[in-house]
Amino acid sequence: MPIISKRIKVNSRKFIACTVFFLIGSFLGLSQTPDVVRAEYMMMPKNGSDAELSRMKLLVNVPITIKDSNNLVLGAEYNRLAYHLKKELPFSSAGLKQFHIVDLNLAYVWKFNPNWRFIGVVTPRLSSTLTNPLENGDFSVNSTIGFLKEKKKVSKPSILVLGLAYNSTVALRIPIPIFYYEQRFHRNWSFVVGIPKTGMKYHLKERHQFQTEFIFDGYYVNLQNNIVLPNTISASSVSSSAALVTVGYQFKLASSTFLYAYAGHTVFQDGVLRDEDRNDIFTLNDNPSFYFRTGFRIGL
């Protein structure tokens, strides 16, 4: 029988990193040219913890020009995660089989000089097992504000993002700094430094791009049916954080239309049950895993 984790503490650095992934990912996507449509499938096959995870992502954004180069962006994103634990647990895992995350994005992009933009994003979120009618714990509101400096029509184009992200589901509820920098330093090469992504890109002609990344990924979901552990502690949520190294390829089908695929491996992974104070109380999955992701996207 698995040993119940006696950790009553918060792995704040890893948990913050993966939850900020969602905030910054939305922020960067909306502050640059947003995807109008994205459909993606991710798989992390069975690992040493007998855990298997898959995710289906659907995203739609509608940019609305308000004045000059200022934009209002209305968007929605749906993630369905299927989680299979094949090992014996000291409790029923029926409530851990499927998770749902729905984000509604409302963003304002203000171009206040030729190179700089201000971006504000408010993201109401539903994150739940949806085994019962909706409840208060299923809902949260995240927000991100910051500035983007972009140089396009130069020999070495670049993007710089500085800002703050706030996630109401993070145990340490303080604004978290954002830093992201991308530079094209050669006709065929560019690099990215920041969180949630650091990596290199190789641009082969117009249609082909190869990329290597170090990224954070993860999720946080409310358990509508609490899980009571043998030591009588009750779990009210489940979360996962992971850092991954990946390599990938993107193919340009037509103007602003792309197919992509990535493969990689986790550097660390930590799937846990949490109590009502967001403390770790039981480890579900802490073994490394392979990672595959593929999808289709249409930009502006």
VEXNU-678886 format. One record per atom (N, C-alpha, C, O): x, y negated, z. Coordinates in steps of 0.001 Angstrom, whole numbers, padded with zeros to 6 digits, always signed. Atoms other than C-alpha are relative to their C-alpha. Layout:
BEGIN
XYZ;...
END
This chain:
BEGIN
+000847+001199+000000;+000000+000000+000000;+000878-001244+000000;+001889-001265+000703;-000809+001198+000037;+001334-003506-000817;+000067-000665+001356;-000868-000568+002151;-000177+000734-001254;+002659-005565+002053;-000578-001392-000159;-000272-002084-001130;+000597+001325+000050;+000654-008698+002784;+001049-001041+000301;+001805-000919+001266;-000964+001063-000203;+002712-011845+002444;-000322-000755+001272;-001480-001110+001494;+000185+000740-001223;+003191-013596+005778;+000378-001458-000172;+000487-002179+000820;-000374+001381+000243;+004146-016893+004134;-001220-000886+000217;-002224-000717-000476;+001048+001003-000173;+001933-019694+005439;+000661-001336-000267;+000781-002181+000620;-000680+001215+000403;+003699-022417+003527;-000315-000248-001462;-000880+000614-002135;+000314+000363+001368;+003424-024179+000212;+001281-000045-000813;+002218-000761-000460;-001111+000095+000939;+005865-023553-002636;-000241-001211-000874;-000564-001081-002054;+000468+001221+000652;+005312-027176-003577;+000756-000302-001280;+000155-000784-002240;-000747+000370+001203;+008101-027584-006107;-000479+000779-001214;-000696+000200-002279;+000447-000805+001127;+007010-024683-008296;-001456-000303-000339;-001813-000409-001512;+001418+000241+000250;+003292-025367-007856;-000216-001361-000640;-001020-001493-001563;+000118+001334+000594;+003670-029074-008608;+000464+000033-001444;-000169-000563-002315;-000537-000035+001364;+005772-028316-011676;-001013+000565-000982;-001197+000013-002067;+000915-000622+000961;+003185-026038-013255;-001291-000791-000129;-001853-000853-001222;+001233+000770+000117;+000163-028213-012411;+000237-001297-000745;-000638-001757-001478;-000320+001200+000769;+001885-031308-013750;+000119+000322-001482;-000069-000553-002327;-000041-000425+001403;+002357-029301-016956;-001278-000394-000728;-001225-000915-001842;+001266+000316+000650;-001344-029763-017704;-000182-001500-000141;-000643-001976-001179;+000160+001447+000055;-001322-033469-016849;+000888-000612-001068;+000418-001397-001892;-000935+000595+000946;+001778-034324-018856;-000271+000506-001408;-000127-000243-002375;+000331-000512+001316;+000785-032038-021706;-001125-000797-000642;-001047-001140-001822;+001089+000824+000525;-002474-033957-022106;+000488-001407-000293;+000128-002000-001309;-000487+001370+000140;-000672-037267-021638;+000841-000154-001267;+000637-001090-002040;-000857+000085+001182;+001976-036583-024301;-000797+000218-001275;-000585-000477-002269;+000794-000260+001189;-000529-035145-026742;-000871-001177-000389;-001046-001458-001574;+000879+001127+000286;-002833-038147-026416;+000773-001264-000300;+000299-002112-001055;-000759+001227+000203;-000104-040782-026337;+000680-000019-001362;+000934-001086-001921;-000505-000068+001364;+001376-039536-029600;-001210+000241-000914;-002332-000120-000557;+001124-000333+000856;-000744-038365-032525;-000673+001241+000562;-000070+002314+000540;+000609-001164-000649;-003256-036061-030810;-000417+001041-001019;-000684+000724-002178;+000587-001041+000825;-004313-032710-032202;-001505-000217-000029;-002132-000410+001013;+001457+000065+000120;-007846-032959-033534;-000601+001347+000387;-001641+001406+001044;+000445-001356-000322;-008226-029169-033240;+001225+000846+000321;+002249+000745-000355;-001040-000989-000288;-006065-026508-031611;-000682+001275+000490;-001572+001234+001339;+000447-001311-000462;-006759-022792-031213;+001250+000833+000267;+002116+000949-000601;-001249-000649-000408;-004161-020722-029328;-000297+001247+000820;-001275+001306+001566;+000088-001223-000794;-003676-017258-027871;+001357+000271+000626;+002384+000206-000049;-001230-000287-000736;-001086-016392-025200;-000133+001358+000688;-001212+001730+001150;-000015-001298-000656;-000093-013003-023795;+001272+000159+000819;+002371-000104+000331;-001117-000428-000841;+002142-011981-020878;-000284+001454+000350;-001102+001718+001231;+000334-001418-000177;+002178-008157-021019;+000367+000521+001387;+001017-000159+002181;-000206-000649-001297;+002314-005768-018075;+001468-000060+000424;+002367+000234-000364;-001363+000124-000516;+005372-006341-015868;+000187+000880+001233;-000617+001777+001486;-000313-000817-001170;+006933-004901-012699;-001010-000094+001122;-001027+000765+002004;+001072+000120-000989;+004000-006142-010597;-001292+000635-000489;-002340+000476+000137;+001193-000595+000625;+001585-004187-012835;-001053-001061-000309;-002252-000816-000176;+000896+001113+000306;+000095-007534-013862;+000100-000346-001478;+001188-000362-002053;+000068+000396+001402;-001023-008554-017350;-000914-001213-000107;-002000-001233+000473;+000764+001242+000113;-002259-012016-018312;-000122-000396-001465;+000859-000351-002208;+000199+000559+001327;-003778-013358-021520;-000827-001284+000135;-001585-001457+001089;+000712+001279-000049;-005149-016814-022318;-000440-000396-001400;+000326-000303-002359;+000514+000568+001237;-007340-018217-025053;-000252-001487+000238;-000920-001859+001202;+000135+001443-000143;-007188-021999-025554;-000702-000573-001227;-000358-000232-002358;+000677+000741+001054;-009547-024180-027612;-000001-001480+000384;-000339-001829+001515;-000136+001424-000298;-009037-027946-027865;-000562-000825-001156;-000362-000502-002327;+000521+000947+000989;-010832-030797-029651;+000209-001410+000528;-000111-001688+001684;-000157+001412-000353;-009932-034519-029602;-000622-000874-001081;-000526-000573-002271;+000606+000948+000943;-011792-037418-031201;+000562-001390+000294;+000109-002038+001238;-000532+001348-000204;-009714-040639-031492;-000952-001052-000598;-001469-000879-001702;+000874+001082+000448;-011758-043849-031798;+000798-001299+000042;+001243-001722+001109;-000714+001271+000051;-010066-047044-032952;-000891-001104+000531;-002009-001300+000053;+000786+001067-000613;-011233-049946-030803;+000362-001352-000600;-000512-002108-001025;-000463+001286+000511;-009116-052880-031943;+001458+000133-000362;+002252+000650+000424;-001381-000062+000466;-005912-053151-033968;+000504+001438+000123;-000042+002350-000498;-000560-001343-000170;-003787-050174-032857;-000408+000632+001325;+000188+001626+001740;+000483-000561-001257;-005677-049537-029608;-001029+001090-000279;-001847+000984-001193;+000875-001148+000242;-007515-046234-029303;-000624+000505+001292;-000011+000478+002359;+000659-000783-001033;-010015-044492-027107;-000033+001430-000510;-000443+001678-001644;-000024-001398+000421;-009590-040711-027196;-000923+000791+000913;-000732+000821+002129;+000911-000878-000730;-012426-038402-026146;+000347+001433-000369;+000410+001776-001550;-000426-001356+000306;-011428-034782-025821;-000503+001019+000997;-000954+000675+002090;+000375-001112-000874;-012221-031393-024340;+000934+001169-000275;+001352+001397-001410;-000863-001184+000126;-010108-028307-023685;-000564+001116+000858;-000941+000898+002009;+000491-001175-000723;-011217-024821-022670;+001073+001075+000015;+001633+001417-001027;-000932-001116-000156;-008924-022094-021313;-000727+001144+000703;-001295+000966+001780;+000515-001202-000657;-010138-018575-020580;+001155+000956+000228;+001831+001369-000714;-001104-000873-000368;-007659-016397-018721;-000545+001351+000434;-001453+001426+001262;+000345-001365-000392;-007996-012623-018452;+001178+000576+000771;+002289+000657+000247;-001068-000429-000903;-005993-011219-015533;-000262+001453+000388;-001315+001774+000938;+000157-001422-000310;-005452-007470-015124;+001087+000412+000988;+002276+000378+000668;-000909-000533-001018;-003872-006139-011923;-000246+001498+000100;-001327+001934+000497;+000173-001446+000060;-003283-002413-012244;+000553+000722+001225;+000499+001949+001309;-000522-000634-001207;-001674-001831-008860;-001081+000036+001080;-002072-000690+001010;+000947-000110-001105;-003493-000838-005689;+000135-001217+000907;+001245-001624+001253;+000034+001161-000875;-004525-003792-003525;-000824+000324+001246;-001710+001177+001192;+000762-000258-001227;-005829-003883+000072;-001334-000740+000027;-001885-000972+001103;+001284+000685+000115;-008972-005682-001178;-000481+000184-001438;+000279+000636-002294;+000557-000128+001337;-011238-005709-004215;+000535-001118-000893;+000563-002284-000500;-000502+000993+000946;-009774-007442-007270;-001048-000374-001046;-000715-000948-002082;+001061+000259+000973;-013149-007751-009019;-000109-001483-000342;-000407-001840-001481;+000119+001437+000228;-013134-011535-008600;+001223-000635-000629;+001278-001858-000765;-001241+000524+000571;-009682-011890-010190;+000172+000358-001475;+001249+000172-002041;-000147-000504+001362;-010408-010523-013637;-000065-001088-001066;+000561-000955-002117;+000181+001010+001032;-011402-013697-015481;-000113-001390+000637;-000846-001586+001607;-000009+001370-000489;-010762-017421-014922;-000370-000947-001136;-000090-000673-002303;+000434+000981+000993;-012199-020468-016693;+000456-001391+000425;+000252-001796+001570;-000437+001374-000258;-010689-023958-016935;-000514-000879-001139;-000196-000646-002305;+000559+000926+000981;-012552-026769-018709;+000439-001413+000366;+000155-001886+001467;-000432+001386-000186;-010997-030236-019062;-000766-000909-000953;-000954-000585-002125;+000534+001078+000828;-012735-033369-020319;+000979-001159+000097;+001199-001693+001185;-001010+001061+000004;-010160-035982-021339;-000589-001308-000500;-001223-001359-001554;+000351+001354+000422;-010882-039695-021492;+001281-000817+000084;+001802-001055+001174;-001288+000694+000041;-007806-041638-022608;-000131-001338-000714;-000906-001490-001658;-000081+001311+000663;-007084-045245-023511;+001459-000262-000346;+002340-000160+000508;-001355+000277+000484;-004027-046123-025601;+000047-001451-000468;-000651-001838-001406;-000105+001432+000287;-003038-049804-025684;+001396-000304-000525;+002377-000163+000205;-001271+000365+000603;-000274-050885-028058;+000225-001493+000244;-000325-002337-000463;-000155+001406-000378;+000922-054099-026423;+001226-000663-000610;+001395-001874-000469;-001021+000584+000860;+004037-054579-028574;+000382+001039-001054;-000067+002180-000946;-000228-000935+001109;+005448-052935-031745;+000520+001373+000414;+000236+002361-000264;-000594-001283-000392;+007313-050191-029846;-000631+000646+001230;-000460+001846+001442;+000467-000499-001292;+005490-049810-026510;-001523+000159+000018;-002269-000646-000539;+001427-000226-000241;+002118-048348-025584;-000232+000299+001482;+000597+000929+002139;+000480-000420-001323;+000279-048085-022274;-001047+001079-000211;-001918+000952-001071;+000965-001094+000112;-001645-044841-021803;-000568+000311+001377;+000175+000477+002344;+000681-000445-001211;-004207-044009-019138;-000913+001159-000333;-001697+001083-001279;+000809-001193+000256;-005835-040573-018951;-000708+000412+001289;-000069+000564+002330;+000793-000551-001099;-008644-039430-016632;-000558+001338-000461;-001144+001433-001540;+000374-001357+000414;-009393-035696-016687;-000847+000678+001069;-000298+001296+001981;+000837-000865-000847;-012402-034254-014861;+000214+001456-000398;+000285+001775-001585;-000315-001406+000278;-011770-030511-014544;-000946+000933+000740;-001274+000709+001905;+000678-001132-000615;-013823-027411-013873;+000961+001176-000063;+001442+001530-001140;-000962-001095-000068;-011618-024533-012721;-000559+001045+000952;-000550+000849+002167;+000802-000901-000828;-013467-021475-011488;-000026+001408-000581;+000302+001627-001747;+000259-001361+000460;-014153-017752-011679;-001394+000121-000624;-001658+001081-001349;+001355+000051+000559;-017789-018630-012596;-000778+001301+000241;-001538+001749-000617;+000772-001192-000360;-019139-015550-010832;-001326-000369+000645;-002224+000470+000730;+001211+000498-000649;-021816-017663-009081;-000380-001341-000630;+000351-001832-001489;+000282+001372+000436;-023596-020981-009748;+001118-000946+000424;+001843-000673+001380;-001079+000947-000261;-021264-023987-009781;-000068-000541+001426;-001148-000731+001985;-000096+000545-001348;-020040-025320-006425;+001060-001086+000037;+001811-001259-000923;-000902+001151-000096;-018014-028297-005176;+001456+000364-000258;+002183-000401-000890;-001399-000387+000150;-014731-026394-005105;+000426+000246-001430;+001620+000326-001718;-000322-000241+001408;-014951-025786-008850;+000494-001253-000713;+001100-001161-001781;-000249+001258+000702;-014464-029471-009679;+001162-000774+000614;+001370-000746+001827;-001060+000907-000441;-011497-031835-009469;+000171-001070-001065;-000346-000941-002175;-000281+001066+000957;-010320-035026-011150;+001496-000279+000022;+002066-000540+001082;-001422+000297+000140;-006770-035549-012422;+000160-001290-000794;-000721-001668-001566;-000226+001254+000716;-005267-038756-013738;+001485-000186-000275;+002339+000302+000466;-001370+000268+000418;-002123-039926-015512;+000071-001387-000598;-000780-001765-001402;-000230+001299+000623;-000806-043376-016344;+001479-000114-000338;+002326+000486+000323;-001407+000153+000340;+002381-044422-018058;+000197-000831-001247;-000739-001411-001796;-000388+000795+001162;+004223-046085-020899;+000780+000875-000966;+001564+001732-000559;-000674-000736+001051;+005447-044705-024200;+000699-000983-000926;+000100-001946-001405;-000772+000775+000973;+008204-046199-026342;+000338+000916-001156;+000942+001971-000965;-000178-000854+001160;+008330-044831-029862;+000655-000778-001133;+000205-001863-001501;-000664+000553+001181;+010712-045595-032720;-000125+001015-001117;+000430+002111-001039;+000263-000939+001087;+009583-044016-035978;+000849-000260-001234;+001561+000630-001700;-000610+000301+001298;+010970-045777-039034;+001447-000435+000159;+001833-001533-000242;-001430+000224-000178;+014647-045541-038097;+000721+001288-000355;+000090+002332-000523;-000754-001193+000391;+017443-043130-038957;-000025+001079+001079;+000061+002269+000773;+000053-000951-001108;+017247-041518-035497;-001226-000298+000859;-001098-000927+001910;+001232+000296-000750;+013600-041672-034314;+000039+000603+001397;+000697+001616+001633;+000003-000455-001382;+012912-041259-030603;-001340-000303+000663;-002106-001145+000194;+001183+000212-000828;+010121-041066-028006;+000441+000018+001456;+001142+000938+001877;-000267+000057-001437;+010434-042102-024347;-001319-000189+000722;-002105-001068+000366;+001215+000108-000808;+007647-041564-021784;+000397-000108+001466;+001178+000698+001971;-000197+000194-001431;+007691-042878-018207;-001372-000211+000632;-002171-000993+000116;+001310+000175-000596;+004724-042587-015879;-000166+000722+001310;+000803+001198+001902;+000371-000676-001243;+002942-041109-012874;-001202+000889-000265;-002120+000502-000988;+001108-000948+000136;+000637-038072-012686;-000523+000339+001389;+000246+000513+002335;+000626-000396-001273;-001839-037247-009920;-000929+001175-000252;-001806+001110-001114;+000821-001194+000121;-003395-033805-009538;-000617+000294+001362;+000102+000541+002330;+000674-000164-001281;-006001-033373-006819;+000046+001422+000531;-000307+001650+001688;-000082-001380-000466;-005442-029593-006645;+001379+000362+000538;+001560+001457+001072;-001339-000267-000529;-001751-029859-005706;+000001-000187+001509;-000615-001120+002025;-000027+000088-001453;-001033-029248-002040;+000605-001323+000478;+000107-001930+001426;-000633+001263-000335;+001277-032277-001882;-000641-001082-000873;-000221-001296-002010;+000839+000888+000809;-001216-034922-003032;+000579-001412-000049;+000092-002332+000608;-000625+001290+000234;+001024-037761-004102;+000251-000134-001500;+000386+000876-002190;-000339+000162+001421;+001678-039292-007545;+001389+000565-000291;+002320+000390+000495;-001246-000670+000368;+004436-037385-009329;+000576-000677-001236;-000146-000885-002210;-000595+000694+001151;+006896-039104-011698;+000015+000848-001261;+000156+002069-001202;-000082-000630+001316;+006846-038285-015409;+001225-000546-000722;+001480-001750-000715;-001092+000418+000875;+009911-038357-017624;+000042+000935-001198;+000024+002156-001043;-000086-000788+001225;+010097-037214-021245;+000749-000821-001034;+000417-001981-001279;-000771+000704+001018;+012640-038124-023906;+000296+000946-001156;+000813+002045-000957;-000279-000780+001210;+012882-036837-027482;+000772-000867-000986;+000396-002010-001244;-000880+000760+000895;+015623-037912-029918;+000380+000846-001208;+000819+001987-001067;-000497-000630+001233;+016327-037000-033532;+001425-000512-000203;+001616-001647-000640;-001383+000457+000036;+020140-037142-033459;+000725+000401-001291;+001875+000019-001509;-000568-000448+001261;+020751-035521-036861;-001164+000209-000950;-002300+000375-000506;+001075-000184+000968;+018773-035133-040072;-000797+001272+000275;-002007+001300+000050;+000664-001285-000223;+017978-031515-039086;-000193+000358+001468;-000803+001383+001772;+000012-000376-001409;+018281-031606-035290;-000622-001093+000879;-000454-002287+000630;+000487+000911-001040;+016451-033164-032340;-000014+000749+001328;-000034+001980+001357;+000047-000625-001322;+016401-032542-028593;-001114-000649+000828;-001537-001775+000563;+001024+000460-000935;+013804-032905-025819;+000519+000236+001412;+001019+001317+001722;-000380-000124-001408;+014583-033568-022136;-001166-000482+000843;-001690-001569+000599;+001070+000446-000876;+011927-033713-019428;-000739+001147+000637;-000282+002290+000617;+000919-000973-000580;+009105-031914-017639;-001367-000287-000622;-001814-001433-000589;-000176-001440-000219;+007248-029776-018598;+000866+000698-001037;+000901+001929-001070;-000708-000659+001084;+009527-029173-021575;+001372-000609-000211;+001541-001828-000191;-001337+000392+000426;+013223-029291-022416;+000408+000971-001102;+000180+002174-000982;-000352-000923+001071;+014584-027910-025660;+000681-000661-001170;+001013-001846-001137;-000623+000439+001247;+016090-028213-029121;-000904+000392-001165;-001598+001408-001122;+000778-000271+001208;+014434-028396-032553;+000926-000046-001212;+001808-000897-001320;-000716+000005+001279;+015843-027505-035944;-001027-000160-001121;-001910+000681-001289;+000944+000321+001061;+013995-029060-038882;+000587+000472-001336;+001551-000103-001842;-000461-000560+001272;+014446-026977-042045;-000951-000464-001094;-002068+000039-001222;+000825+000596+001051;+013126-028992-044966;-001263-000593+000631;-001257-000940+001813;+001195+000693-000487;+009608-030395-044609;-000968+000934+000715;-001677+000511+001628;+001048-000894-000479;+007556-027302-043821;+000402+000899+001150;-000466+001509+001774;-000457-001000-000960;+009701-025297-041408;+000698-000671+001185;+001544-001549+001011;-000655+000504-001206;+010682-026038-037812;+000230+001160+000968;-000694+001907+001288;-000349-000978-001019;+012505-023760-035363;+000258-000742+001304;+000769-001862+001297;-000082+000703-001278;+012496-024585-031672;+000313+000963+001135;-000186+002088+001166;-000212-000731-001244;+013848-023344-028366;-000421-000903+001148;-000172-002108+001110;+000570+000803-001083;+012217-024478-025105;+000261+000640+001358;+000345+001861+001491;+000140-000401-001400;+012462-024294-021354;-001238-000739+000497;-001236-001967+000577;+001266+000636-000339;+008893-024925-020180;-000559+000539+001310;-000180+001617+001769;+000790-000439-001144;+006627-024726-017130;-001412+000294-000471;-001934-000385-001355;+001385-000330+000305;+003216-023093-017316;-000652+000473+001294;+000033+000845+002247;+000672-000452-001201;+000560-022187-014799;-001458-000383+000023;-001976-000992-000913;+001412+000329-000160;-002968-022530-013524;-000354-000002+001483;+000375+000535+002317;+000576-000003-001347;-005045-023153-010386;-001502+000180-000176;-002127-000554-000941;+001415-000329+000193;-008550-021668-010049;-000667+000219+001357;-000118+000880+002239;+000804-000211-001199;-011219-021810-007350;-000649+001382-000038;-001196+001788-001064;+000674-001295-000127;-012479-018410-006138;-001382-000233+000599;-001503-000589+001771;+001348+000230-000526;-016252-018672-005820;-000357+001008+001081;-001074+000678+002025;+000164-001001-001055;-016279-015440-003812;+001337+000163+000708;+002262+000764+000162;-001256-000089-000736;-013582-015720-001156;+000419+001455+000204;-000413+002351+000346;-000553-001335-000234;-011300-012726-000710;+000543+000047+001418;+001402-000754+001786;-000451-000144-001390;-010809-011592+002899;+001069+001086+000039;+000823+002234-000331;-001108-000934-000098;-007440-009956+003493;-000109+000823+001284;-000833+000430+002200;+000068-000849-001200;-006915-007155+006064;+000376-000725+001292;-000053-000316+002370;-000340+000746-001210;-005399-009700+008475;-001027-001089+000295;-000769-001993+001089;+001170+000869-000173;-008786-011566+008286;+000192-001412-000544;-000711-002237-000404;-000161+001292+000658;-007296-014579+006470;-000768+000029-001315;-000748+001034-002026;+000839+000062+001182;-009578-015707+003647;+000678-000814-001096;+001178-001911-000849;-000561+000700+001157;-008328-016670+000177;-001130-000693-000749;-002137-000065-001077;+001036+000768+000689;-010331-019430-001533;+000424-000438-001401;-000388-000998-002139;-000463+000373+001334;-008190-019998-004649;+001166+000891-000399;+001779+001560+000433;-001124-000750+000536;-005609-018367-006888;+000785-000933-000908;+000198-001748-001620;-000823+000849+000869;-002680-020036-008645;+001186+000799-000512;+001575+001813+000067;-001200-000609+000555;+000262-019104-010795;+000911-001093-000520;+000445-002068-001110;-000991+000911+000561;+003447-020953-011664;+001092+000835-000646;+001474+001888-000136;-001035-000737+000716;+006069-019868-014155;+000880-000966-000759;+000404-001972-001287;-000939+000699+000875;+009174-021225-015843;+000440+000992-001060;+000734+002147-000753;-000250-000911+001107;+009908-019776-019274;+001036-000560-000951;+001146-001773-001133;-000882+000330+001114;+012583-019764-021944;-000611+000636-001250;-000880+001837-001266;+000652-000500+001197;+011098-019435-025443;+000742-000450-001255;+001487-001429-001240;-000423+000415+001336;+012045-019575-029100;-001223+000101-000899;-002063+000982-000720;+001200+000001+000807;+009526-020389-031783;+000202-000563-001392;+001266-001080-001735;-000001+000447+001392;+008675-021283-035353;-001341-000649-000315;-002394-000156+000089;+001208+000692+000436;+006179-023743-036835;+000046-000184-001514;+001062-000597-002073;+000094+000107+001451;+005010-023718-040456;-001091-000992-000366;-002217-000901+000125;+000947+001025+000442;+003305-026670-042116;-000790+000528-001193;-000253+000684-002290;+000856-000507+001062;+000371-025360-044141;-000368-001088-000994;-000346-000882-002207;+000396+001152+000807;-000735-028770-045396;+000240-001225+000865;+000777-001118+001967;-000194+001221-000767;-000694-032366-044258;-000671+000111+001366;-001889+000270+001445;+000482-000020-001390;-001054-032317-040417;-000647+001319+000397;-001400+001353+001370;+000577-001305-000321;-002012-028611-040413;+001126+001016+000150;+001943+001177-000756;-001159-000824-000333;+000318-026078-038777;-000425+001345+000576;-001460+001463+001232;+000029-001274-000706;+000689-022448-037759;+001279+000102+000823;+002331-000363+000386;-001202-000109-000832;+003092-021627-034901;-000035+001291+000809;-001093+001872+001048;-000136-001199-000829;+004381-018709-032849;+001254-000136+000859;+002291-000606+000390;-001119+000058-000948;+006648-018486-029777;+000097+001326+000746;-000907+002003+000970;-000236-001180-000824;+008196-015624-027829;+001081-000345+001010;+001971-001148+000732;-000996+000319-001020;+010188-015674-024619;-000129+000885+001221;-000724+001962+001178;-000045-000761-001248;+010681-014513-021051;-000027-000974+001172;+000486-002089+001076;+000064+000869-001178;+009991-015929-017600;+001361-000048+000705;+002092+000941+000755;-001145+000165-000898;+012808-017314-015459;-000449+000285+001420;+000257+000955+002174;+000649-000401-001246;+010541-017133-012424;-001502+000018-000242;-002005-000632-001158;+001450-000075+000065;+006879-016281-011892;-000524+000244+001399;+000043+001040+002148;+000516-000101-001366;+004756-016618-008766;-001515-000148-000034;-002030-001265-000067;+001454+000024-000066;+001066-015664-008726;-000441+000324+001411;-000082+001370+001952;+000339-000144-001424;-000502-016096-005281;-001463-000315+000256;-002103-001053-000494;+001265+000425-000578;-003745-016255-003364;+000285-001092+001013;+001321-001077+001678;-000193+001130-000912;-004206-019443-001323;-001215-000154+000911;-002346+000155+000533;+001105+000274-000914;-006254-020363+001730;-000564-001395-000283;-000135-002050-001233;+000676+001277+000254;-008429-023485+001988;+000932-001200+000135;+000607-002289-000339;-000996+001071-000112;-005344-025573+002878;+001081+000113-001071;+002096-000581-001009;-000914-000228+001121;-003563-024367-000285;+001308+000685+000417;+002297+000608-000312;-001173-000763-000413;-001064-022263+001684;+000022+001362-000696;-001029+001963-000916;-000157-001339+000566;+000306-019076+000076;-000311+001028+001086;+000248+000956+002180;+000294-001031-001002;-001194-016049+001869;+000179+001419-000540;+000251+002370+000238;-000218-001331+000555;-000724-013144-000561;+000600-000130-001392;+000101-000890-002222;-000659+000023+001300;+001604-012556-003505;-000573+001090-000895;-000528+002274-000562;+000560-000928+000977;-000069-010957-006521;+001022+000427-001040;+001043+001580-001470;-000874-000254+001146;+002681-011223-009111;+001238-000876+000113;+001147-002096-000024;-001237+000782-000086;+006304-012278-008665;+001139+000669-000774;+002313+000470-000459;-000993-000655+000834;+008081-010165-011280;+000096-000682-001355;-000882-001272-001815;-000152+000626+001317;+009502-011404-014610;-000876+000681-001041;-001320+001816-000869;+000883-000517+001039;+007509-010943-017785;+000396-000569-001355;+000967-001656-001435;-000096+000533+001353;+007699-011311-021555;-001164-000967-000239;-002146-000976+000503;+000967+001069+000260;+005699-014152-023097;-000143-000170-001507;+000856-000286-002217;+000276+000224+001420;+004043-014562-026515;-001108-001035-000131;-002069-001033+000639;+001008+001045+000233;+002068-017521-027855;-000081-000297-001491;+000943-000469-002151;+000174+000332+001410;+000609-018209-031278;-001272-000804-000167;-002199-000702+000637;+001180+000829+000169;-001877-020654-032683;-000023-000769-001304;+000837-000618-002171;+000287+000798+001175;-003212-023054-035259;-000407-001386+000500;-001170-001497+001460;+000361+001350-000426;-003483-026834-034970;-000127-000930-001192;+000523-000756-002223;+000179+001054+001002;-004655-029820-036986;+000208-001336+000720;-000499-001648+001678;-000230+001319-000554;-003254-033247-036174;-000655-001060-000875;-001342-000752-001849;+000527+001095+000810;-004205-036662-037487;+000907-000291-001194;+000616-001186-001987;
END
